[in-house]
Amino acid sequence: MRFLADTNLPKALCRWLRERGHDCVHVLDVSLAQARDRRIWDYALAEDRIVISKDADFAALAARSGRGQVIWLRTGNGTTAALIAHLEPRWGRIETLLAQGQPLVEVP
């Protein structure tokens, strides 16, 4: 799977995903750190990437456009280690839902 991590997430998340065999870039890596959500969304669609964000706006964009996929992390702020520890036991289910074509995977 191909992912685009939003600016509100650590770049280390991309490393974690790459270790699991995925292709992940961070908005900082593609000069979109200061871009509006719509521009980030359009980039993700053009590059066939799944957006990972804490921003609810991407969930709304996925619902409105009928295209693309989003992992919406509803977790609070914390360390990178805490984020990874939170995702680790849930990741298998997240991958399954994405593979099934779910446009929005919400992770509380």
Buried (B, 14 or more C-beta within 10 A) or exposed (E): BEBBBBBEBBBBBBEBBEEEEBBBBBBEEBEBEEBEBEEBBBBBBEEEBBBBBBBEBBBBBBEEEEEBBBBBBEEEEEEBEEBBEBBEEEBEEBBEBBEEEBBBBBBE
